[in-house]
C-alpha cells in the first residue's frame, strides 16, 4: 500500500511540475522509463535535460516555424530568394526539382552553396564549428536537402548518371535482394551529391489500371508485394545514411484523378484501408520507417472535410495512434492542383500542422512559399497552432537530423563512373531490367 501511495504521489508531482510531460516531447500519454515512485539517492547527480529540449528553448518562434518547411529553388543556382529563405525564414530544408539540374558539377555546386549559406548565416551570430553536434545550443541546424529519386520516370539525377529501373520492373521479379540493392544504389547516388533525404520508395498499391500518376512507380498490385519490396528499398536507402520517406499515405494507388491537377476522391471506408492500402505502410513502420509523406486525397467516408494531408483523423488518429508511427510526417507539395484548386495554401499549411504533420512541402513559386511561412507564423502567434504542437514537430525534426548526423559539410566532387558502375553491375546481374535512359 505504501508503495502504491508513493507511486501516485510521485506521478502527481511529475505531472504538476511539467517534468513528465516534457520527458518525451510529442509522445503524449507516454512517460520515461524511470519509475516516478522510485526512491532517489540524494548522492545521485541531478537528471540531465534532453539536449534537444535545451536547443529548442534557445530557438526563436521564427526559427521554429522555419524548421517546419521544405521549399523549392528557382533555378540552377542559389539566388536572392534562396538566401532570403535561409536568412529570414530559417527554413528546415530545400527540395531539388528537375529545373534545378543541368549536369553533375552544377548540381553539386548548387547543393554546396545551400550548405555554405546556411552555415554562414549561423556563424554570423555565434561561433559554430561545422562539425559541432546539432543538440548543442551554439550549433547550426543543418538543412534537409531533399529529392524525389525513385528510379524510372521519377528521377532528378543529372543526365550523366544512369537511371535505375522503375519499381514496377523490380516488382515483376519479386526479388527482395534486388529491391535492397536498388535502394542502396539510390541512397548512394543521393548521398554522393550531398543530399540527405529521399522521397522514396512509393508504397502505393497499383490497384487501378486507370491510375497514371502512380502506374509503374508502384511495385505491384498486392499489399504483400508492395510491402516487402518497399521495405527493402527503404532499408537500402537508410543503410547509405540517407533518410527514406515512404509515400503516399494512406495510399494513392486506386485513384484516377492526378493530385498534381485536382483533388482525387476515394470512396473507401477505414475497414477497407486496414485490409489493403494501409498494409505496406504498416510494414514500413514496423521495420523502422523514419518519415512518411501524406497524400492529397479525400476519403469522405473517413474525413469528409479535409484531405489526408491535413486531416487529424488520418495523421494523428490512424497514422500515429493506430499504426504507432512516431517519426516525421511531411505533406506532399502544397502547390499541387489538389490544394491550389480547393484551398488557400496558407490555411492548408496551418491545418496540416494542426492535424499532426511536422513538415510542409512547397516546391514552386517563392510567393507561395512565403505565404505558407507567414501563415504558419501568424497561426502560432494567434494561437491557432499551439506552442506545444510546434515544439513536438521541431523536436521530431531535430531528432531525425541528429539521428542521420546531418551537417552542412560541402562535397568536393562526385565520382560519376563509380555511381554508374554500381548500376551497371545490377543490370548485369538482372538483365531483364534493361537499361533505362
C-alpha positions as CSV (number, residue, x, y, z in Angstrom):
1,X,0.0,0.0,0.0
2,X,2.8,2.4,0.9
3,X,4.5,1.7,-2.5
4,X,1.2,2.4,-4.3
5,X,0.8,5.8,-2.4
6,X,4.4,6.7,-3.3
7,X,3.8,5.9,-7.0
8,X,0.6,8.1,-7.1
9,X,2.2,11.0,-5.2
10,X,5.3,10.8,-7.4
11,X,3.3,10.8,-10.5
12,X,1.2,13.8,-9.4
13,X,4.4,15.7,-8.6
14,X,5.9,15.0,-12.0
15,X,2.7,15.9,-13.9
16,X,2.3,19.2,-12.0
17,X,6.0,20.1,-12.4
18,X,5.9,19.5,-16.1
19,X,8.7,17.0,-16.0
20,X,6.5,14.1,-17.0
21,X,5.0,15.9,-20.0
22,X,8.4,17.1,-21.2
23,X,10.1,13.7,-20.8
24,X,9.3,12.6,-24.4
25,X,8.1,15.6,-26.5
26,X,5.4,14.7,-28.9
27,X,4.6,11.3,-27.4
28,X,1.6,12.3,-25.3
29,X,0.5,9.6,-22.9
30,X,4.0,8.1,-22.7
31,X,6.5,8.5,-19.9
32,X,10.2,8.0,-19.4
33,X,11.4,4.6,-18.3
34,X,12.1,5.8,-14.7
35,X,9.5,4.7,-12.1
36,X,8.0,8.0,-10.7
37,X,7.7,6.4,-7.3
38,X,11.2,5.0,-7.1
39,X,13.4,6.2,-4.2
40,X,16.1,8.6,-5.3
41,X,19.6,8.5,-3.8
42,X,20.5,12.1,-2.8
43,X,24.0,11.4,-3.9
44,X,22.9,10.8,-7.5
45,X,23.6,13.6,-10.0
46,X,20.7,15.8,-11.0
47,X,18.8,14.4,-14.1
48,X,20.0,16.0,-17.3
49,X,17.5,17.6,-19.6
50,X,17.4,16.2,-23.2
51,X,19.9,18.4,-25.1
52,X,17.4,18.8,-27.9
53,X,14.9,20.3,-25.5
54,X,17.6,22.7,-24.4
55,X,18.3,23.5,-28.1
56,X,14.6,24.2,-28.7
57,X,14.4,26.6,-25.8
58,X,17.1,28.7,-27.4
59,X,15.2,29.0,-30.7
60,X,13.1,31.9,-31.6
61,X,9.5,31.3,-32.8
62,X,10.6,32.3,-36.3
63,X,13.3,29.7,-36.3
64,X,10.9,27.0,-35.1
65,X,8.4,27.8,-37.8
66,X,11.1,27.8,-40.4
67,X,12.1,24.2,-39.4
68,X,8.5,23.1,-40.4
69,X,9.0,23.9,-44.1
70,X,11.0,22.5,-47.0
71,X,10.9,24.8,-50.0
72,X,12.0,24.8,-53.7
73,X,14.7,26.7,-55.6
74,X,14.0,28.8,-58.6
75,X,16.8,27.7,-61.0
76,X,20.3,26.2,-61.4
77,X,21.9,28.2,-58.6
78,X,21.2,29.9,-55.4
79,X,19.6,33.3,-55.7
80,X,18.2,36.2,-53.7
81,X,15.1,34.1,-52.8
82,X,17.2,31.2,-51.7
83,X,19.2,33.5,-49.4
84,X,16.0,35.0,-48.0
85,X,14.5,31.7,-47.1
86,X,17.7,30.7,-45.3
87,X,18.5,34.0,-43.5
88,X,15.0,35.5,-42.9
89,X,12.7,32.5,-42.8
90,X,15.2,29.9,-41.3
91,X,13.7,27.1,-43.5
92,X,14.3,23.5,-42.5
93,X,15.4,22.4,-45.9
94,X,15.2,22.6,-49.7
95,X,14.0,20.2,-52.4
96,X,15.8,19.6,-55.7
97,X,13.5,19.5,-58.7
98,X,14.2,18.8,-62.4
99,X,14.5,22.6,-63.1
100,X,17.5,22.7,-60.7
101,X,19.6,20.1,-62.5
102,X,21.8,20.6,-65.6
103,X,24.8,18.4,-65.0
104,X,26.6,16.8,-62.1
105,X,29.1,19.6,-61.5
106,X,26.3,22.2,-61.5
107,X,24.1,20.2,-59.1
108,X,27.0,19.7,-56.7
109,X,27.8,23.4,-56.8
110,X,24.2,24.3,-56.1
111,X,23.9,21.9,-53.1
112,X,27.3,23.1,-51.7
113,X,26.1,26.7,-52.0
114,X,23.0,26.0,-49.9
115,X,25.1,24.5,-47.2
116,X,27.5,27.4,-47.3
117,X,24.7,29.9,-47.0
118,X,23.1,28.1,-44.1
119,X,26.3,27.7,-42.1
120,X,27.4,31.2,-42.6
121,X,24.0,32.5,-41.5
122,X,24.5,30.7,-38.2
123,X,28.2,31.6,-37.8
124,X,27.4,35.3,-38.1
125,X,25.5,35.1,-34.8
126,X,27.9,32.8,-32.9
127,X,30.9,30.6,-33.2
128,X,29.7,27.3,-34.6
129,X,32.1,24.7,-35.9
130,X,30.6,22.9,-38.9
131,X,31.0,19.6,-37.2
132,X,29.5,20.5,-33.9
133,X,26.6,18.3,-32.7
134,X,23.2,19.5,-33.6
135,X,22.0,19.3,-30.0
136,X,24.5,21.9,-28.7
137,X,22.9,25.3,-28.2
138,X,25.6,27.1,-30.3
139,X,25.5,24.7,-33.3
140,X,23.8,25.5,-36.6
141,X,20.8,23.5,-37.6
142,X,21.7,21.7,-40.9
143,X,19.3,21.6,-43.8
144,X,17.2,18.8,-45.1
145,X,18.4,18.5,-48.7
146,X,15.7,16.5,-50.4
147,X,15.0,14.9,-53.7
148,X,12.4,12.6,-55.4
149,X,14.8,9.9,-56.6
150,X,12.6,6.8,-57.2
151,X,14.2,5.4,-60.3
152,X,12.3,5.1,-63.6
153,X,10.5,8.2,-64.7
154,X,10.8,10.0,-61.4
155,X,14.5,10.8,-61.3
156,X,16.3,14.1,-60.5
157,X,19.8,12.8,-61.1
158,X,21.9,14.6,-63.7
159,X,21.9,13.1,-67.3
160,X,25.4,11.6,-66.8
161,X,24.0,9.2,-64.1
162,X,22.4,6.0,-65.4
163,X,18.7,5.9,-64.3
164,X,17.7,3.0,-62.2
165,X,14.7,0.9,-63.2
166,X,11.1,1.7,-62.2
167,X,9.6,-0.1,-59.2
168,X,7.3,-2.0,-61.5
169,X,10.2,-3.9,-63.1
170,X,11.5,-4.8,-59.6
171,X,8.1,-6.0,-58.6
172,X,7.8,-8.2,-61.7
173,X,10.9,-10.1,-60.5
174,X,9.6,-10.1,-56.9
175,X,13.1,-10.2,-55.5
176,X,13.8,-8.7,-52.1
177,X,17.6,-8.8,-52.5
178,X,17.3,-6.8,-55.8
179,X,15.0,-4.3,-54.1
180,X,17.5,-3.7,-51.4
181,X,20.3,-3.3,-54.0
182,X,18.2,-0.7,-55.8
183,X,17.5,1.2,-52.6
184,X,21.2,1.1,-51.7
185,X,22.1,2.4,-55.2
186,X,19.5,5.2,-54.9
187,X,20.9,6.2,-51.5
188,X,24.5,6.1,-52.7
189,X,23.6,8.5,-55.6
190,X,21.7,10.9,-53.4
191,X,24.4,11.0,-50.8
192,X,27.1,11.5,-53.4
193,X,25.7,14.9,-54.2
194,X,25.4,15.9,-50.5
195,X,21.6,15.3,-50.5
196,X,20.3,13.6,-47.3
197,X,16.6,12.9,-47.8
198,X,14.9,10.9,-50.5
199,X,11.1,10.9,-51.1
200,X,11.1,7.2,-51.8
201,X,10.0,4.5,-52.0
202,X,6.4,4.6,-53.3
203,X,4.3,2.3,-51.1
204,X,1.1,2.8,-53.1
205,X,-0.6,-0.4,-54.4
206,X,-1.3,-0.1,-58.1
207,X,-4.9,-1.4,-58.0
208,X,-6.5,0.8,-60.6
209,X,-5.2,0.4,-64.2
210,X,-6.5,4.0,-65.0
211,X,-4.2,5.5,-62.4
212,X,-1.4,7.1,-64.5
213,X,0.1,9.2,-61.7
214,X,1.3,6.1,-59.9
215,X,1.5,3.4,-62.6
216,X,5.0,1.9,-62.9
217,X,6.1,3.8,-59.8
218,X,4.4,1.1,-57.8
219,X,6.0,-2.3,-57.0
220,X,2.7,-4.1,-57.8
221,X,-1.0,-4.7,-57.3
222,X,-1.0,-6.5,-53.9
223,X,-0.1,-5.3,-50.4
224,X,2.3,-8.2,-49.9
225,X,4.5,-7.4,-53.0
226,X,4.5,-3.6,-52.3
227,X,5.1,-4.1,-48.6
228,X,8.0,-6.5,-48.7
229,X,9.8,-4.8,-51.7
230,X,9.1,-1.3,-50.5
231,X,10.6,-2.1,-47.1
232,X,13.8,-3.5,-48.7
233,X,14.2,-0.4,-50.8
234,X,13.6,1.8,-47.7
235,X,16.3,-0.2,-45.8
236,X,18.7,0.1,-48.7
237,X,18.3,3.9,-48.8
238,X,18.7,4.1,-45.0
239,X,21.8,2.0,-44.9
240,X,23.5,4.6,-47.1
241,X,22.9,7.2,-44.4
242,X,20.0,8.8,-46.3
243,X,16.6,9.4,-44.9
244,X,13.9,7.5,-46.7
245,X,10.4,9.0,-46.8
246,X,7.7,6.3,-47.6
247,X,4.8,7.7,-49.6
248,X,1.9,8.4,-50.3
249,X,-0.1,7.7,-47.1
250,X,-2.8,6.4,-46.8
251,X,-2.4,5.1,-50.4
252,X,-2.7,6.8,-53.8
253,X,-2.9,3.6,-55.9
254,X,-6.6,3.5,-56.6
255,X,-7.2,7.0,-57.9
256,X,-8.0,8.3,-61.4
257,X,-7.5,12.0,-60.8
258,X,-3.9,13.1,-60.7
259,X,-3.4,15.1,-57.5
260,X,-1.0,17.3,-59.3
261,X,-4.0,18.5,-61.3
262,X,-7.0,18.2,-58.9
263,X,-8.3,16.5,-55.7
264,X,-8.8,12.8,-56.0
265,X,-11.8,11.4,-54.1
266,X,-11.8,7.8,-53.0
267,X,-14.9,6.1,-51.7
268,X,-13.4,3.6,-49.3
269,X,-14.1,3.2,-45.6
270,X,-11.5,2.6,-42.9
271,X,-12.1,-1.1,-42.8
272,X,-11.2,-1.4,-46.5
273,X,-8.0,0.6,-45.9
274,X,-7.0,-1.5,-43.0
275,X,-7.2,-4.6,-45.1
276,X,-5.4,-3.2,-48.2
277,X,-3.9,0.3,-48.7
278,X,-2.5,0.7,-45.1
279,X,-0.7,-2.7,-45.1
280,X,2.5,-1.6,-46.8
281,X,2.7,1.4,-44.6
282,X,2.2,-0.7,-41.5
283,X,5.1,-3.0,-42.8
284,X,7.4,0.0,-43.3
285,X,6.6,1.4,-39.8
286,X,7.2,-1.9,-38.2
287,X,10.5,-2.1,-40.0
288,X,11.8,1.3,-38.9
289,X,10.4,3.9,-41.2
290,X,11.7,7.4,-40.2
291,X,9.4,9.6,-42.3
292,X,6.0,9.3,-44.1
293,X,4.6,11.6,-46.8
294,X,0.9,12.1,-46.8
295,X,-1.3,12.2,-50.0
296,X,-3.6,15.0,-51.2
297,X,-6.6,12.6,-51.4
298,X,-10.1,13.0,-49.9
299,X,-11.8,9.9,-48.4
300,X,-15.2,11.3,-47.4
301,X,-16.3,8.1,-45.6
302,X,-13.4,8.7,-43.1
303,X,-13.0,12.5,-43.2
304,X,-15.5,14.4,-45.3
305,X,-13.9,17.8,-44.7
306,X,-10.2,17.5,-45.3
307,X,-7.8,15.5,-47.5
308,X,-5.5,13.1,-45.7
309,X,-2.6,15.5,-46.0
310,X,-4.1,17.8,-43.3
311,X,-6.7,15.5,-41.7
312,X,-6.2,14.9,-37.9
313,X,-8.2,11.7,-38.4
314,X,-5.6,10.3,-40.8
315,X,-2.4,11.8,-39.4
316,X,-2.9,11.7,-35.6
317,X,-5.6,9.0,-35.1
318,X,-4.7,6.5,-37.9
319,X,-1.0,7.0,-38.7
320,X,0.3,7.9,-35.2
321,X,-2.1,6.3,-32.8
322,X,-3.4,3.2,-34.7
323,X,-0.3,2.4,-36.7
324,X,2.1,3.6,-34.0
325,X,4.2,5.9,-36.1
326,X,6.5,8.1,-34.1
327,X,8.6,9.6,-36.9
328,X,8.3,12.7,-39.1
329,X,5.2,13.3,-41.2
330,X,5.5,15.6,-44.3
331,X,2.8,16.7,-46.7
332,X,3.1,16.3,-50.4
333,X,3.7,19.5,-52.3
334,X,1.2,22.2,-51.3
335,X,1.4,23.9,-54.7
336,X,-0.2,20.8,-56.4
337,X,-3.6,21.3,-58.0
338,X,-5.4,19.2,-55.3
339,X,-4.6,22.0,-52.9
340,X,-4.4,25.1,-55.1
341,X,-7.8,24.4,-56.7
342,X,-9.6,23.9,-53.5
343,X,-8.0,25.6,-50.5
344,X,-6.0,28.6,-49.5
345,X,-2.4,27.5,-49.4
346,X,-1.7,29.3,-46.1
347,X,-4.8,27.8,-44.5
348,X,-3.8,24.3,-45.8
349,X,-0.4,24.6,-44.2
350,X,-1.8,25.7,-40.9
351,X,-4.3,22.8,-40.9
352,X,-1.6,20.3,-41.8
353,X,0.4,21.3,-38.7
354,X,-2.7,21.3,-36.6
355,X,-3.6,17.9,-37.8
356,X,-0.2,16.4,-36.8
357,X,2.1,16.9,-39.7
358,X,5.6,18.0,-38.9
359,X,6.8,19.4,-42.2
360,X,5.0,21.1,-45.1
361,X,6.5,20.9,-48.6
362,X,6.2,23.9,-51.0
363,X,8.0,23.1,-54.3
364,X,7.0,26.0,-56.6
365,X,6.7,29.8,-56.6
366,X,8.6,31.9,-53.9
367,X,5.4,33.9,-53.2
368,X,3.5,30.8,-52.3
369,X,6.4,29.6,-50.1
370,X,6.4,33.0,-48.3
371,X,2.6,32.8,-47.9
372,X,2.9,29.4,-46.2
373,X,5.7,30.5,-43.8
374,X,3.8,33.7,-42.9
375,X,0.6,31.8,-42.4
376,X,2.3,29.4,-40.0
377,X,3.9,32.2,-38.1
378,X,0.6,34.1,-37.8
379,X,-1.1,30.8,-36.7
380,X,1.5,30.4,-34.0
381,X,1.2,34.0,-32.8
382,X,-2.6,34.0,-32.7
383,X,-2.9,30.6,-31.0
384,X,-4.3,28.6,-34.0
385,X,-1.3,26.4,-33.7
386,X,-0.4,25.7,-30.0
387,X,3.2,26.2,-28.9
388,X,3.2,22.6,-27.7
389,X,2.2,21.4,-31.2
390,X,5.0,23.4,-32.8
391,X,7.6,22.1,-30.3
392,X,6.5,18.5,-30.8
393,X,7.3,18.8,-34.5
394,X,10.5,20.7,-34.1
395,X,11.7,18.0,-31.7
396,X,10.9,15.3,-34.2
397,X,12.6,17.2,-37.0
398,X,15.8,17.9,-34.9
399,X,15.8,14.3,-33.7
400,X,15.8,13.0,-37.3
401,X,18.5,15.4,-38.3
402,X,20.5,14.3,-35.3
403,X,19.9,10.5,-36.0
404,X,21.4,10.9,-39.5
405,X,24.1,13.1,-38.3
406,X,23.3,15.8,-40.8
407,X,25.9,18.5,-41.3
408,X,26.4,21.4,-43.8
409,X,29.7,19.9,-45.0
410,X,30.5,20.5,-48.6
411,X,31.3,17.6,-51.0
412,X,34.4,18.3,-53.1
413,X,33.5,16.1,-56.1
414,X,31.2,13.4,-57.4
415,X,32.6,10.1,-58.9
416,X,30.2,9.6,-61.8
417,X,32.0,6.4,-63.0
418,X,31.7,4.8,-59.6
419,X,28.0,5.5,-59.3
420,X,27.3,4.2,-62.8
421,X,29.4,1.2,-62.1
422,X,27.0,0.2,-59.3
423,X,24.0,0.5,-61.6
424,X,25.7,-1.5,-64.4
425,X,26.5,-4.3,-62.0
426,X,22.9,-4.5,-61.0
427,X,21.8,-4.6,-64.7
428,X,24.3,-7.3,-65.5
429,X,23.0,-9.4,-62.6
430,X,19.4,-8.8,-63.7
431,X,19.4,-8.4,-67.5
432,X,15.6,-8.4,-67.7
433,X,15.6,-5.0,-66.1
434,X,17.1,-3.5,-69.3
435,X,18.9,-0.2,-69.5
436,X,16.8,2.9,-68.6
437,X,17.8,6.0,-70.4
